[in-house]
């Protein structure tokens, strides 16, 4: 690693979070979401750690993504959340992958005479995104009955607003899900798994309702945590939700090093469009990291990095490959000093939430947008 920009992925913190969530989910199972390159943390690295600690299922986006790291996790079940596309059935079968289905065309694609494939059926309970709509469920089940090569291993749904505590939406969605499972059961189908819920619904209200529904049909409940697995507690609204921020440990730390230093005089400018103009004699440090690495350009003039345990404001525009920070008030900064973009240094911490709040987005996007050219380095 020559260019000094990297992200450290803490195995111990990932395990801490996984074990905490697993204890909160009991007796339900966990299906860690490692899609989107492990929420920016590296799918292969995170999957290997989780599988070694007993994760039985992992959730990825698509068959292509699953194939890419099947060799890393040869024993776990892998769910492809976005379905199965034309031409992917042979790869899914060869690598023992389980696609989510909800369209008649997906059943046709998945069915290969003489080769049984396990599938999970998604029910649209109100998100209007993926999933078979309730009115179309009987016809889809008729098609499934006629396709003996497909085995209904699981039934799932997705809640759209679990973080809004005073909303009845999640309870209504769960009721629609139960109705759909009633219909499925009446057809003589007995899936092993019923799963719904992400980090938010796992932390509150917890798995009890889903566990009870699964038990009614002799199935096992499963939840699919994502953000909390990587150390970020969801933000609840509309009531007093639980506070897990102190219990979860952010897994990723994003770092760089000072590559150059210079002093400019009052009135001199720095960066594109002269967006920074010195009001005093100013010491500037250059970091070889920019928006091509995933450092959001909207952090220009707003964000900061940590240097020598203090906050160094971003001076002017974040460029494609470099960013300038103001270190006038931080004595002793030298070329080669470590700069923390996300993470802790001394008593100071910058989180993905901090970046998200400054640019008007969510921490998921901040983490996922750390680009592939930033090496992920496993630590501890």
C-alpha positions as CSV (number, residue, x, y, z in Angstrom):
1,X,0.0,0.0,0.0
2,X,1.8,3.1,-1.2
3,X,-0.9,5.9,-1.6
4,X,-1.7,6.8,2.1
5,X,-5.5,6.4,2.0
6,X,-7.0,3.4,3.6
7,X,-9.9,2.1,5.7
8,X,-9.3,-0.1,8.8
9,X,-11.9,-2.8,9.4
10,X,-11.9,-4.0,13.0
11,X,-12.6,-7.7,13.3
12,X,-13.1,-7.4,17.1
13,X,-15.7,-4.6,16.8
14,X,-17.6,-6.5,14.1
15,X,-17.7,-9.5,16.3
16,X,-18.8,-7.4,19.3
17,X,-21.7,-6.0,17.4
18,X,-22.7,-9.4,15.9
19,X,-22.7,-11.1,19.3
20,X,-24.7,-8.3,20.9
21,X,-27.3,-8.4,18.1
22,X,-27.4,-12.2,18.2
23,X,-28.2,-12.1,21.9
24,X,-31.0,-9.5,21.4
25,X,-32.5,-11.6,18.6
26,X,-32.7,-14.9,20.5
27,X,-34.4,-17.2,19.8
28,X,-34.5,-15.8,16.3
29,X,-31.7,-16.3,13.9
30,X,-29.7,-13.5,12.3
31,X,-29.0,-13.0,8.6
32,X,-26.3,-10.3,8.5
33,X,-26.6,-8.0,5.5
34,X,-23.3,-7.9,3.8
35,X,-24.6,-6.4,0.5
36,X,-23.2,-3.2,-0.9
37,X,-19.6,-4.4,-0.3
38,X,-20.5,-5.0,3.3
39,X,-22.0,-1.5,3.7
40,X,-18.6,-0.3,2.4
41,X,-16.6,-2.4,4.8
42,X,-15.7,-5.2,2.4
43,X,-18.1,-8.1,1.8
44,X,-15.4,-10.9,1.8
45,X,-13.7,-9.8,4.9
46,X,-16.8,-9.2,6.9
47,X,-18.4,-12.4,5.7
48,X,-15.4,-14.5,6.7
49,X,-15.4,-13.1,10.2
50,X,-19.2,-13.6,10.7
51,X,-19.2,-17.1,9.2
52,X,-16.4,-18.1,11.5
53,X,-18.4,-16.9,14.5
54,X,-21.5,-18.9,13.6
55,X,-23.5,-16.9,11.1
56,X,-25.6,-19.4,9.2
57,X,-27.0,-17.0,6.6
58,X,-25.6,-13.9,4.8
59,X,-27.6,-11.5,2.7
60,X,-26.2,-10.0,-0.5
61,X,-27.7,-8.0,-3.3
62,X,-27.5,-10.3,-6.3
63,X,-26.3,-13.7,-7.7
64,X,-23.2,-12.0,-9.2
65,X,-22.2,-10.6,-5.8
66,X,-22.8,-13.9,-4.1
67,X,-20.7,-15.9,-6.6
68,X,-17.8,-13.5,-6.1
69,X,-17.3,-14.5,-2.5
70,X,-18.8,-18.0,-2.2
71,X,-15.2,-19.4,-2.0
72,X,-14.7,-17.3,1.1
73,X,-17.7,-18.7,2.9
74,X,-18.3,-22.2,1.5
75,X,-20.6,-23.4,4.3
76,X,-23.1,-20.6,4.9
77,X,-26.4,-20.1,3.1
78,X,-26.4,-17.0,0.9
79,X,-29.5,-15.1,0.0
80,X,-29.6,-12.9,-3.1
81,X,-32.1,-10.2,-2.2
82,X,-32.7,-8.6,-5.5
83,X,-33.9,-11.7,-7.3
84,X,-32.7,-13.8,-10.1
85,X,-32.1,-12.4,-13.6
86,X,-32.2,-14.3,-16.9
87,X,-29.1,-16.5,-17.3
88,X,-28.3,-16.6,-13.6
89,X,-29.9,-19.9,-12.6
90,X,-27.0,-22.1,-13.5
91,X,-24.6,-20.0,-11.4
92,X,-27.1,-20.0,-8.5
93,X,-27.3,-23.8,-8.7
94,X,-23.6,-24.4,-9.1
95,X,-22.8,-22.2,-6.1
96,X,-25.8,-23.3,-3.9
97,X,-27.3,-19.8,-3.7
98,X,-30.8,-18.9,-2.7
99,X,-32.6,-16.2,-4.7
100,X,-35.5,-14.1,-3.5
101,X,-38.4,-14.3,-5.9
102,X,-41.7,-12.5,-6.3
103,X,-42.4,-12.3,-10.1
104,X,-43.7,-15.2,-12.3
105,X,-40.7,-14.6,-14.6
106,X,-38.3,-15.3,-11.7
107,X,-40.0,-18.6,-11.0
108,X,-39.6,-19.6,-14.7
109,X,-35.9,-18.6,-14.6
110,X,-35.2,-20.4,-11.4
111,X,-36.8,-23.7,-12.5
112,X,-34.3,-26.1,-14.0
113,X,-35.7,-29.6,-14.6
114,X,-33.9,-32.1,-12.5
115,X,-32.1,-29.5,-10.4
116,X,-33.8,-28.4,-7.3
117,X,-33.3,-24.8,-6.2
118,X,-34.3,-23.3,-2.8
119,X,-36.0,-20.0,-3.0
120,X,-37.4,-17.3,-0.6
121,X,-40.6,-15.7,-1.5
122,X,-41.0,-12.0,-0.7
123,X,-44.4,-10.5,0.2
124,X,-45.1,-6.9,-0.5
125,X,-46.8,-5.8,2.7
126,X,-46.9,-2.1,1.9
127,X,-43.5,-0.9,0.8
128,X,-44.5,-1.2,-2.9
129,X,-40.9,-2.0,-3.9
130,X,-40.1,-5.7,-4.2
131,X,-42.5,-8.5,-3.3
132,X,-45.6,-10.2,-4.6
133,X,-48.7,-8.1,-4.0
134,X,-51.3,-9.9,-1.9
135,X,-53.8,-10.0,-4.8
136,X,-51.3,-11.8,-7.0
137,X,-50.1,-14.3,-4.4
138,X,-52.6,-17.1,-5.2
139,X,-51.7,-17.2,-8.9
140,X,-48.0,-17.2,-8.0
141,X,-48.5,-20.1,-5.6
142,X,-50.3,-22.0,-8.3
143,X,-47.3,-21.5,-10.5
144,X,-45.0,-22.6,-7.7
145,X,-47.0,-25.8,-7.1
146,X,-46.7,-26.6,-10.8
147,X,-42.9,-26.3,-10.6
148,X,-41.6,-29.2,-8.6
149,X,-38.0,-28.2,-9.0
150,X,-38.4,-25.2,-6.7
151,X,-38.4,-25.6,-2.9
152,X,-40.0,-22.8,-0.9
153,X,-37.4,-22.5,1.9
154,X,-38.4,-19.1,3.3
155,X,-40.9,-16.3,3.2
156,X,-40.0,-12.7,3.9
157,X,-41.1,-9.1,3.9
158,X,-39.5,-5.7,4.5
159,X,-40.7,-2.9,6.8
160,X,-40.7,0.6,5.5
161,X,-40.8,2.7,8.7
162,X,-39.7,0.8,11.7
163,X,-37.8,3.8,13.1
164,X,-41.0,5.8,13.5
165,X,-42.2,4.7,16.9
166,X,-45.6,6.3,16.9
167,X,-46.5,4.9,13.5
168,X,-48.8,1.9,13.2
169,X,-47.2,1.0,9.9
170,X,-45.0,-1.8,11.1
171,X,-47.8,-3.6,13.0
172,X,-50.0,-3.3,9.9
173,X,-47.3,-4.7,7.7
174,X,-46.7,-7.6,10.1
175,X,-50.5,-8.4,10.1
176,X,-50.5,-8.4,6.2
177,X,-47.4,-10.7,6.3
178,X,-49.3,-13.1,8.7
179,X,-52.2,-13.2,6.3
180,X,-49.9,-14.1,3.4
181,X,-48.3,-16.8,5.4
182,X,-51.8,-18.2,6.2
183,X,-52.5,-18.4,2.5
184,X,-49.2,-20.1,1.9
185,X,-49.7,-22.6,4.7
186,X,-53.2,-23.4,3.4
187,X,-51.6,-24.5,0.2
188,X,-49.6,-27.1,2.1
189,X,-46.3,-25.2,1.8
190,X,-44.0,-25.3,4.9
191,X,-41.1,-22.9,4.6
192,X,-38.3,-23.3,7.1
193,X,-37.8,-19.6,7.6
194,X,-39.9,-16.5,8.1
195,X,-37.9,-13.3,8.1
196,X,-38.5,-9.6,8.3
197,X,-37.0,-6.6,10.0
198,X,-33.6,-4.8,9.9
199,X,-31.4,-3.3,12.6
200,X,-34.1,-0.9,13.7
201,X,-36.8,-3.5,14.2
202,X,-34.4,-5.9,15.9
203,X,-33.4,-3.3,18.5
204,X,-37.0,-2.2,19.0
205,X,-39.5,-3.7,19.5
206,X,-37.5,-6.9,19.1
207,X,-38.2,-10.3,17.6
208,X,-41.1,-11.5,19.8
209,X,-43.9,-11.0,17.3
210,X,-42.0,-12.5,14.4
211,X,-40.9,-15.5,16.6
212,X,-44.5,-16.1,17.6
213,X,-45.7,-16.0,14.0
214,X,-43.0,-18.4,12.9
215,X,-43.7,-20.8,15.7
216,X,-47.4,-21.0,14.6
217,X,-46.2,-22.6,11.4
218,X,-43.3,-24.7,12.7
219,X,-40.8,-22.3,11.1
220,X,-37.9,-20.4,12.5
221,X,-37.8,-16.6,12.7
222,X,-34.9,-14.6,11.3
223,X,-34.0,-10.9,11.2
224,X,-31.6,-9.1,8.8
225,X,-29.5,-6.5,10.6
226,X,-27.3,-4.2,8.5
227,X,-26.3,-0.8,9.9
228,X,-26.1,-1.8,13.5
229,X,-23.8,-4.7,12.6
230,X,-21.3,-2.1,11.5
231,X,-21.6,-0.1,14.7
232,X,-24.2,2.5,14.0
233,X,-27.5,2.6,16.0
234,X,-30.6,3.7,14.1
235,X,-32.2,7.0,15.1
236,X,-35.8,6.5,16.3
237,X,-38.4,9.2,16.0
238,X,-41.9,9.7,17.4
239,X,-41.1,8.5,20.9
240,X,-38.4,7.4,23.3
241,X,-36.6,4.6,21.6
242,X,-33.8,2.5,23.1
243,X,-30.3,4.0,23.1
244,X,-27.8,1.5,21.8
245,X,-25.2,4.1,20.6
246,X,-22.9,3.4,23.5
247,X,-23.1,-0.4,23.1
248,X,-22.4,-0.6,19.3
249,X,-18.9,-0.1,18.1
250,X,-18.2,1.5,14.7
251,X,-16.2,-1.1,12.7
252,X,-14.6,1.2,10.1
253,X,-12.0,3.9,10.5
254,X,-11.0,5.9,7.4
255,X,-7.6,7.4,7.3
256,X,-5.0,9.3,5.3
257,X,-1.7,11.1,5.9
258,X,-0.4,14.7,5.4
259,X,1.4,14.8,2.1
260,X,2.4,18.5,2.0
261,X,2.4,21.6,4.1
262,X,2.4,25.3,3.3
263,X,1.7,28.7,4.8
264,X,-0.3,31.4,3.1
265,X,-0.7,35.0,4.0
266,X,-4.0,37.0,4.7
267,X,-6.0,37.4,1.5
268,X,-4.4,34.5,-0.3
269,X,-6.7,31.7,-1.6
270,X,-6.6,27.9,-1.8
271,X,-8.3,25.3,-3.9
272,X,-10.8,25.5,-6.8
273,X,-12.8,28.6,-7.3
274,X,-10.8,30.3,-4.6
275,X,-13.4,29.0,-2.2
276,X,-11.0,29.4,0.8
277,X,-9.5,32.8,1.5
278,X,-7.2,33.3,4.4
279,X,-8.2,35.9,7.0
280,X,-4.9,35.4,8.9
281,X,-1.5,33.8,8.3
282,X,-2.7,30.2,7.7
283,X,-1.0,26.9,7.8
284,X,-2.5,24.4,5.3
285,X,-2.0,20.6,5.1
286,X,-2.7,18.6,2.0
287,X,-4.3,15.1,2.2
288,X,-4.2,12.8,-0.8
289,X,-7.9,11.9,-0.6
290,X,-10.9,13.4,-2.4
291,X,-14.3,12.7,-3.8
292,X,-13.1,10.0,-6.1
293,X,-12.3,8.1,-2.8
294,X,-15.8,8.8,-1.5
295,X,-15.2,12.0,0.5
296,X,-18.4,13.9,-0.2
297,X,-17.8,17.2,-2.0
298,X,-20.5,18.8,0.1
299,X,-18.1,18.6,3.0
300,X,-16.2,21.4,1.4
301,X,-15.9,24.2,3.9
302,X,-18.0,22.3,6.4
303,X,-16.3,19.1,7.4
304,X,-13.1,18.4,9.3
305,X,-10.6,15.7,9.9
306,X,-8.6,14.7,13.0
307,X,-4.9,15.5,13.2
308,X,-2.9,15.2,16.4
309,X,-6.2,14.6,18.3
310,X,-7.8,17.9,17.1
311,X,-10.3,18.9,14.5
312,X,-8.7,20.4,11.3
313,X,-11.4,22.1,9.2
314,X,-11.6,21.4,5.5
315,X,-10.4,24.5,3.7
316,X,-12.2,25.2,0.5
317,X,-13.3,22.6,-2.0
318,X,-12.9,18.9,-1.7
319,X,-11.2,17.9,-5.0
320,X,-11.2,14.6,-6.9
321,X,-7.9,13.4,-5.4
322,X,-6.9,15.8,-2.7
323,X,-8.3,17.8,0.2
324,X,-6.8,20.8,2.0
325,X,-7.3,21.3,5.7
326,X,-6.5,24.2,8.0
327,X,-4.0,23.2,10.7
328,X,-3.1,26.7,11.9
329,X,-4.4,26.0,15.4
330,X,-2.8,22.6,15.6
331,X,0.9,22.9,16.5
332,X,3.5,20.5,15.3
333,X,1.8,19.0,12.3
334,X,4.3,17.3,10.0
335,X,4.3,15.5,6.6
336,X,3.3,11.9,7.3
337,X,1.0,12.6,10.2
338,X,-2.0,10.4,10.3
339,X,-5.4,12.1,9.5
340,X,-8.7,10.5,10.5
341,X,-11.7,11.2,8.2
342,X,-14.0,8.7,10.1
343,X,-13.0,7.3,13.4
344,X,-11.3,8.4,16.6
345,X,-8.0,10.1,17.5
346,X,-7.3,11.1,21.0
347,X,-10.5,12.3,22.7
348,X,-12.1,13.3,19.4
349,X,-14.4,11.2,17.1
350,X,-15.9,11.8,13.7
351,X,-18.6,9.3,12.6
352,X,-20.5,8.5,9.4
353,X,-23.5,10.2,11.1
354,X,-21.4,13.4,11.4
355,X,-20.7,13.3,7.6
356,X,-24.3,12.5,6.8
357,X,-25.7,15.3,8.9
358,X,-23.4,17.8,7.2
359,X,-24.4,16.8,3.7
360,X,-28.0,15.9,4.2
361,X,-27.9,12.2,3.7
362,X,-27.8,8.9,5.8
363,X,-24.8,7.1,7.2
364,X,-25.5,4.1,4.9
365,X,-24.6,6.3,1.9
366,X,-21.5,7.7,3.5
367,X,-20.1,4.3,4.2
368,X,-21.1,2.7,0.9
369,X,-19.6,5.5,-1.1
370,X,-16.1,4.9,0.2
371,X,-14.7,3.8,-3.2
372,X,-13.0,0.6,-4.2
373,X,-9.7,2.4,-4.6
374,X,-9.5,2.8,-0.8
375,X,-8.0,-0.4,0.5
376,X,-9.8,-2.2,3.3
377,X,-7.3,-3.3,5.9
378,X,-8.4,-5.8,8.6
379,X,-7.1,-5.0,12.0
380,X,-7.1,-6.7,15.5
